[in-house]
Amino acid sequence: MTETTVAEQQARQDAIRINRVSLEQPWEWLDKGWHDMIRARKYSLTYGAVIVLISGLITLGFINEGLTFMVPFLIAGFYLLAPIIGLGLYQMSARLERGEKLHFCHFLEAWKGNQSQLGVITAGLLIIMQLWMMSNFVLFALLYTGMHPPLDNFFSTVFLSGENNIFALASISVGFVLAGVAYAISAISVPMLMDRDVDGFTAIRTSVKAVIENWQAMMLWAGLIVMFIALGLMSFYIGLFVAMPLVGHATWHAYRDIVPPQD
């Protein structure tokens, strides 16, 4: 890489400005996301339906392979990959913002726009998800006592019965740390890579900086994401039909408020 290219990239990084946001703005992001979802309902809800279908098929695959005990951890891993899963929804909101027509396959359109750098973020999130799955597999083997709990009362048996407190504490601790890292690096980096000509590491640094500088609003936003996605997951994925499009469109507006458009 030439010195000129390095200097240009450094100049672009330094030019990225991060706005301060208030505690009221996450609610505004949801409101804007809802309006985007209604405007793009034909494409947005189809996107949500595909997510529901794929999630159900993956879960059935785990159950058929006798890995029922891993399904709850797989579901938790959904949060880690949600920023990438929502890529097509960010593209829809960006098109609505520019007054452009919508069409199907927005995910592919967004991905092809900066696929090498989006691949960096995806690889990082997949690594974190693998660490999550592997750590729980190991913790389950080492610390859990008794037979594999049935899926219908897995949570109450494992985490609320009091019979496996060490495993529950270890699993929750690992999940909390990995989820925090994943959220910090991906909160705004994915829509940013779709929107700007920056590299993946610049987007990650910007996302981490945005979370730190706006930690109160971003923690509220994280809590709202967890709540809406959880409602979708607890309804045997059916709720993701609406929850994922809503959160995805709202994430675009979160990015827009935090990182203002380029001049």
Phi, psi and omega in degrees: 000131183285161180296325179296316179297317178299316180296320179296317179296320179295321179296320178295320179297315182293334183280348181286116182259141179246123178279153171271136181239154183264173179290343178281336188291324175304325177290325176293323178298319178296319180297315178294322178297320178297316180295322176297318181297320178292317180294326183251028191303324181300317183270320184294313181287331172297319176302314178297321180296321178295320178298317178300313182298311182296318179299317179296319181293319178297318179297316177299324178297318178296317181296317180295334179272006179076021181251041183302323183294343179271348184301314179300325179286328174295318179298317178297326178294342177302324180298324183292325182265355183305322179301324178282321180301327182276008185304315180295329179290323176298321180295321177298314180296322178297320179293319177298320180298323181271358180073026181265159179287150178263161177203177178280169179067037176295330179299312181296321179299313181293319182296316182293337181295331181204051191296325181295317182280327173295329176296327178298312179296315181300316179299318179298316180291324177294322177297315179297319179295319178297319176299320179297312181295314182293319181296320179288327175298315180292313180299321179297318181292324185273324191248339183277135180248144178100184181283161176299127181287148177293153185294326187291337175228034182302309186299313182294322181291317186276316190256341185246348184286338183081002182270345182223053184297323182295314178297315182299315180295317180295316181296315180295320180296313179298316180298319181297315181295312182294321178295321178297317179295313181299318181294317182298319185277344186239000186306317179229359187293323184292308176298331179294317179293329177289331188263332188233156177271075178231163179273165185299321183289327174295318179297320179295314179299320179296318180296314179299317179297319180297318179295318182292315184287338179238043192299325181293308179296322183287330174290321175297317179297319177299317179297320179294320177299312180301317183296311183292317179293323178298319177299322177292318181291321183289345178265030182057042176077344185301322181294341177295341178306324178252320186298316183292314175301319180299310181294320181298311178297320180295326179298323177300317181288331173298313178300316182298322180285326184279317179245103184296155180302151177291148179290000000 
